[in-house]
Amino acid sequence: MIEFTDIKIAVDFDGTIVEHEYPKIGKEKLFAFQTLKELEKMGAKLILWTFRTGKELDEAVQFCRKNGIEFYAVNKNYPEEVFNETVSRKVNADIFIDDKNVGGFPGWSEIWQILNPYDLQQKEAEQKLTSTGRIILKRLFGRKSGTNEV
């Protein structure tokens, strides 16, 4: 499992967080905000990394804010960075989530599975096995000596 503390994740907007409707804001992609919120809770620093500028960028940031996501930075490496022509607009991130990946955007469920390979069902199964093992051990060794219980 990836340790997300201080990991920077650059996330595209159009086609990734929302459906392509540029310059309008499209419909939210299924599980987009839930996944981003969980990544934030795990310590990831989210960077909005988009082609949008000006009014369209402000609208995208507000849309995300309204849906519970406050980005660490927007089209920057860190919040205080000032853009100028001598600095590349490419952000320095550890992970990039974009619909223009080779093979296209797999969807937020798949992104979650890629970043968290131990899915919830596996963890639940492991917990059940552990608790079942404890019950069996209690049955075997938890009896009082001298009783004939079966």
C-alpha positions in Angstrom: 0.0 0.0 0.0 1.3 3.5 -0.9 2.1 5.8 2.0 0.3 9.0 0.9 1.7 11.4 3.5 3.1 14.4 1.5 2.7 12.6 -1.8 1.6 15.2 -4.5 -1.1 14.1 -6.9 -1.8 16.2 -9.9 -5.4 15.9 -11.1 -6.8 17.1 -14.4 -10.3 18.6 -14.4 -12.1 18.2 -17.7 -12.5 14.5 -18.6 -11.1 13.4 -15.2 -13.1 15.0 -12.4 -16.0 16.0 -14.7 -17.2 14.9 -18.1 -15.8 17.0 -21.1 -18.0 20.1 -21.5 -15.3 22.8 -21.8 -15.8 25.7 -21.4 -18.8 24.6 -19.3 -18.4 22.4 -16.3 -19.5 18.9 -17.1 -21.3 16.3 -15.0 -19.2 14.9 -12.1 -17.4 11.6 -12.9 -18.7 8.8 -10.7 -16.7 8.6 -7.4 -14.4 11.5 -8.3 -14.9 13.6 -5.2 -15.2 10.6 -2.9 -11.9 9.3 -4.1 -10.2 12.7 -3.9 -11.5 13.2 -0.3 -10.2 9.8 0.8 -6.7 10.6 -0.8 -6.7 13.9 1.1 -7.6 12.1 4.4 -4.7 9.7 3.7 -2.3 12.7 3.6 -2.0 13.3 -0.2 -1.5 16.9 -1.4 -3.8 17.4 -4.4 -2.9 19.8 -7.2 -5.5 20.8 -9.7 -3.6 20.5 -13.0 -5.7 21.8 -15.9 -5.6 23.6 -19.2 -8.2 26.1 -17.8 -7.2 29.6 -17.0 -9.0 32.8 -15.9 -12.8 32.7 -15.4 -13.0 29.0 -16.4 -10.3 28.0 -13.9 -12.0 30.0 -11.1 -15.3 28.2 -11.9 -13.5 24.8 -11.8 -11.9 25.6 -8.4 -15.2 26.8 -7.0 -17.0 23.7 -8.3 -14.5 21.5 -6.5 -14.6 23.6 -3.4 -18.4 23.3 -3.4 -17.9 19.5 -3.6 -15.6 19.4 -0.6 -12.1 19.6 -2.3 -9.7 22.4 -1.5 -6.6 21.9 -3.6 -3.1 22.3 -2.1 -2.2 24.2 -5.3 -3.7 25.1 -8.6 -1.5 24.8 -11.7 1.5 25.3 -9.4 3.9 23.2 -7.5 3.0 24.9 -4.2 0.5 27.6 -3.3 2.9 30.5 -3.1 4.5 29.9 -6.5 4.2 32.8 -8.9 4.1 31.8 -12.6 6.5 33.5 -14.9 7.9 32.6 -18.4 11.2 31.3 -17.0 9.5 28.5 -15.0 7.9 25.5 -16.7 4.1 25.2 -16.2 4.6 21.5 -15.7 4.0 20.6 -12.1 6.2 18.4 -10.0 4.0 15.7 -8.8 4.5 12.0 -7.7 1.3 10.8 -9.4 -0.7 12.3 -12.3 -4.4 11.4 -12.8 -5.5 12.5 -16.3 -7.9 11.3 -19.0 -5.1 11.6 -21.6 -3.1 8.7 -20.1 -2.2 5.9 -22.5 -5.3 3.9 -22.7 -7.5 6.7 -21.5 -9.1 7.4 -18.1 -10.0 4.1 -16.4 -12.5 5.6 -14.0 -12.2 6.5 -10.3 -13.0 3.0 -9.0 -10.0 1.7 -11.0 -7.8 4.6 -9.8 -8.7 3.7 -6.2 -7.8 0.1 -6.8 -4.5 1.0 -8.5 -3.5 3.3 -5.6 -4.9 1.0 -2.9 -4.4 -2.6 -4.1 -5.9 -4.2 -0.9 -9.5 -3.6 -1.6 -12.1 -3.5 1.2 -13.4 -7.0 0.5 -10.0 -8.5 1.1 -9.6 -6.6 4.3 -13.0 -7.7 5.5 -12.2 -11.3 4.6 -8.9 -11.1 6.6 -10.8 -9.7 9.6 -13.4 -12.5 9.4 -10.7 -15.1 9.3 -8.9 -13.5 12.2 -12.0 -13.4 14.4 -13.0 -16.9 13.4 -9.6 -18.1 14.4 -10.0 -16.5 17.8 -13.4 -18.2 18.3 -11.9 -21.6 17.5 -9.0 -21.0 19.8 -11.4 -20.0 22.6 -13.4 -23.1 22.0 -10.3 -25.3 22.1 -8.4 -23.7 25.0 -10.9 -21.5 26.8 -12.6 -24.4 28.6 -12.3 -24.9 32.3 -10.3 -28.0 33.2 -12.4 -31.0 34.5 -15.5 -30.2 32.5 -16.9 -32.6 29.9 -18.3 -30.1 27.6 -18.2 -30.9 23.9 
